[in-house]
Amino acid sequence: MVSTMTPAATPDTNGTATSAGSNGATDAKGASVVVNAIAVLRTFTADEPLLGVTEIANRVGMHKSSVSRILATFEQENLVERDPETKRFRLGLGLIAVAGPLLAEMEERRVAYPVLRQLAEQTGETSALMIWSGDEAMCVEQIASHHQIKHTTPLGARYRDAMSASVQVFLSTLPAERVRELLRSGTITFPGLDDAGLAAYEARLQDVVRRGWAGNYGESSMDEVGVAAPVRDHRGDVVAAVLIPAPRFRVSKEQFESLGDACVAAAAKVTTRLGGRPAS
């Protein structure tokens, strides 16, 4: 005969008996709601800023009614807003109020800002500061080009393309096994990856380390080029990357190399301002 034990009733702060098992279930349910809400927010990207309820539900694997309730709450708090014409949703300005204190306190962003401004004036192209968020590069600061035709990197934009210049910079700092894991799992996108392609990509990352900057000459997007260089802190760790994205038609191969050199110089300035020493 197997005996079962009912969770003991424990008094709450008001002296009312409550079931410990019931509290655990409530906590788990609450945590699940938060995780689902975060998943909904993460579906919005710079490439797809407008999404409908059905699109979001399919991507997060939730019922449309659950997604609708989450979006309704977000809309009340200005975390999302509805497009008046399409009725689809986009991220709202309320998120800026949430992220503002973090961005204001982010040392890399603060010290990089004047350097990015100078870099944009020097090259005439957009300059941006990227950080690594575990498995993607994310933009935390940007100075847009003064040209009418330009490539920009919106704040919060996330990049997981293996050919992205900033992604190359960050992957070049990771152990080889971690890089293979990210590529083989598809977390970092690399279409048609095979053993030969993987070996060639690993050699490319080694070249990024030797040269001091990474390049993407229309490899992830035919119309865009990008160069990126690492920013180091006082411990010598790569904590960010300076990125220059530009329209391909405006950048010859020779100019591409010049952009790379300018990017390295700017990253070295940010490194120095962080108390670090640029790599030789």
C-alpha positions in Angstrom: 0.0 0.0 0.0 1.4 3.3 -1.0 0.6 6.3 1.2 0.3 9.8 -0.2 0.9 13.0 1.7 -1.2 16.1 1.2 0.9 19.3 1.3 0.7 20.9 4.7 -1.4 24.0 5.1 0.8 26.9 6.1 -0.4 30.3 7.4 0.1 33.3 5.3 1.0 36.7 6.7 -2.6 37.3 7.7 -2.8 34.0 9.5 -5.0 32.3 6.9 -4.1 28.7 6.1 -2.9 28.2 2.5 -1.7 25.1 0.7 2.0 25.0 -0.1 1.2 23.0 -3.3 -1.3 25.6 -4.4 1.2 28.4 -4.0 3.7 26.5 -6.1 1.2 26.0 -8.9 0.3 29.7 -8.8 4.0 30.7 -8.9 4.6 28.4 -11.9 1.6 29.7 -13.7 2.7 33.3 -13.1 6.2 32.5 -14.4 4.7 30.9 -17.5 2.6 34.1 -18.2 5.7 36.2 -18.0 7.7 33.9 -20.3 4.9 34.0 -22.8 4.7 37.8 -22.7 8.4 38.1 -23.3 8.2 35.7 -26.2 5.5 37.9 -27.8 7.7 41.0 -27.5 10.7 39.2 -29.0 8.8 38.3 -32.2 9.0 42.0 -33.3 12.2 42.7 -35.3 13.7 45.6 -37.3 13.0 43.5 -40.5 9.4 42.8 -39.4 8.2 45.6 -37.2 4.5 45.0 -37.9 2.9 41.7 -37.0 -0.6 40.4 -36.7 -2.1 38.3 -33.9 -2.1 35.1 -36.1 1.6 35.6 -37.1 2.7 36.1 -33.5 0.7 33.1 -32.3 2.2 30.9 -34.9 5.8 32.0 -34.0 5.4 31.5 -30.3 3.2 28.4 -30.4 0.4 30.0 -28.4 -3.4 30.2 -29.0 -4.5 33.4 -30.7 -6.8 34.3 -27.8 -3.8 34.2 -25.4 -1.7 36.3 -27.7 -4.6 38.8 -28.0 -4.9 39.1 -24.2 -1.2 39.8 -23.9 -1.2 42.4 -26.6 -4.3 44.1 -25.1 -2.4 44.5 -21.8 0.7 45.7 -23.6 -1.3 48.2 -25.6 -2.8 49.6 -22.4 0.8 50.1 -21.1 2.0 51.6 -24.4 4.4 48.7 -24.9 2.8 48.0 -28.3 0.6 50.1 -30.5 -1.8 49.2 -33.3 -1.3 50.4 -36.8 -4.6 52.3 -37.7 -4.7 51.0 -41.3 -3.6 47.4 -41.1 -4.6 46.8 -37.4 -1.4 45.0 -36.9 0.9 45.6 -34.0 4.3 47.3 -33.6 6.4 48.0 -30.5 5.3 51.1 -28.6 7.2 54.0 -27.2 6.5 52.8 -23.7 9.4 50.4 -24.1 11.8 53.3 -24.3 10.8 54.3 -20.8 11.5 50.8 -19.6 14.9 50.5 -21.4 15.9 54.1 -20.8 17.6 53.6 -17.5 19.6 50.7 -18.8 20.8 52.5 -21.9 21.7 55.6 -19.8 23.8 53.5 -17.5 25.5 51.4 -20.2 29.1 52.6 -20.0 30.1 51.3 -23.5 27.2 53.3 -25.0 28.0 56.5 -23.1 31.7 56.6 -24.0 31.2 55.5 -27.6 28.7 58.2 -28.5 31.2 61.0 -29.3 33.4 58.6 -31.2 30.5 57.3 -33.3 29.6 60.9 -34.1 33.1 61.7 -35.3 33.2 58.4 -37.3 29.9 59.2 -39.1 31.2 62.7 -40.0 34.6 61.3 -41.2 33.2 58.6 -43.4 29.8 60.0 -44.3 28.2 56.7 -43.4 26.1 55.4 -40.5 28.1 54.3 -37.4 26.7 52.0 -34.7 27.7 50.3 -31.5 26.8 46.6 -31.1 26.9 44.3 -28.1 26.7 40.5 -27.9 23.6 39.1 -26.2 24.5 35.5 -25.8 23.7 34.4 -29.4 23.1 37.5 -31.3 24.5 41.0 -32.0 22.3 43.9 -30.8 22.5 47.6 -31.7 22.6 49.9 -28.7 23.6 53.2 -30.3 23.6 54.7 -33.8 24.5 57.8 -35.6 22.8 57.9 -39.0 24.5 58.9 -42.2 23.7 62.4 -43.6 23.1 60.9 -47.1 19.6 60.6 -48.3 20.3 57.0 -49.3 21.8 55.2 -46.3 21.7 52.0 -44.3 20.7 52.3 -40.7 20.8 49.9 -37.7 17.8 50.8 -35.5 18.3 50.6 -31.7 17.5 47.1 -30.5 18.0 45.5 -33.9 19.3 42.0 -33.6 21.6 40.1 -36.0 22.2 36.4 -36.3 23.5 36.1 -39.8 27.0 34.5 -39.8 28.1 36.9 -42.5 27.1 40.0 -40.6 30.3 42.0 -39.8 29.4 42.5 -36.1 28.4 38.8 -35.7 31.8 37.8 -37.1 33.6 40.0 -34.6 31.9 38.4 -31.7 32.1 34.9 -32.9 35.8 35.3 -33.5 36.2 35.7 -29.7 34.3 32.5 -28.8 35.7 29.0 -28.4 35.6 27.0 -31.7 33.2 24.5 -30.2 30.7 27.2 -29.2 30.9 28.6 -32.7 30.2 25.2 -34.2 27.3 24.7 -31.8 25.7 28.0 -32.8 26.1 27.4 -36.5 25.0 23.7 -36.5 21.9 24.5 -34.4 20.8 27.3 -36.8 20.9 29.8 -34.0 23.4 31.7 -36.2 22.2 31.4 -39.7 24.6 30.0 -42.3 22.6 28.5 -45.3 24.1 25.4 -46.8 26.5 24.8 -44.0 28.7 21.6 -44.4 32.1 20.5 -43.2 33.9 22.4 -45.9 31.9 25.5 -45.3 32.4 25.3 -41.6 36.2 25.0 -42.0 36.2 28.0 -44.3 34.2 30.1 -41.9 36.4 29.2 -39.0 39.4 30.3 -41.1 37.5 33.5 -41.8 37.1 34.2 -38.1 40.8 33.6 -37.6 41.5 36.2 -40.3 39.2 38.7 -38.4 41.4 38.3 -35.4 44.6 38.8 -37.4 43.3 41.7 -39.4 41.5 43.4 -36.5 38.2 43.9 -38.3 35.4 41.9 -40.1 33.9 42.7 -43.5 30.7 41.9 -45.2 30.7 43.0 -48.9 27.2 42.2 -50.0 27.3 38.7 -48.6 24.2 38.9 -46.3 22.4 41.5 -48.4 23.3 42.4 -52.0 22.7 46.1 -51.5 24.7 46.5 -48.3 28.2 46.3 -47.0 29.4 46.4 -43.5 32.7 46.6 -41.5 33.0 46.0 -37.7 35.9 46.1 -35.2 36.1 45.0 -31.6 35.9 47.2 -28.5 37.8 45.9 -25.4 37.5 46.8 -21.8 40.3 47.2 -19.2 40.5 43.4 -18.9 41.1 43.0 -22.6 37.7 41.3 -23.1 35.7 42.2 -26.2 32.6 44.0 -24.9 31.2 45.6 -28.0 31.9 46.3 -31.7 31.8 49.4 -33.8 29.9 48.9 -37.0 29.7 50.9 -40.2 26.9 49.8 -42.6 26.7 51.4 -46.0 25.0 51.1 -49.4 27.1 48.8 -51.6 26.9 51.1 -54.7 28.7 53.8 -52.8 31.6 51.7 -51.6 34.3 50.3 -53.9 36.6 47.6 -52.8 39.3 50.2 -52.1 36.9 52.3 -50.1 35.8 49.2 -48.2 39.3 48.7 -46.9 39.4 52.3 -45.9 36.2 51.9 -44.0 37.7 49.0 -42.2 40.7 51.0 -41.2 38.5 53.9 -39.9 36.4 51.4 -38.0 39.4 49.9 -36.3 40.6 53.4 -35.3 37.2 54.3 -33.9 37.0 51.0 -31.9 40.5 51.7 -30.5 39.3 55.1 -29.3 36.3 53.6 -27.5 38.6 50.9 -26.0 40.9 53.6 -24.7 38.0 55.5 -23.2 37.0 52.3 -21.4 40.4 52.0 -19.9 41.5 49.2 -22.2 44.4 48.8 -24.6 43.7 48.3 -28.3 45.0 45.0 -29.7 48.2 45.4 -31.6 
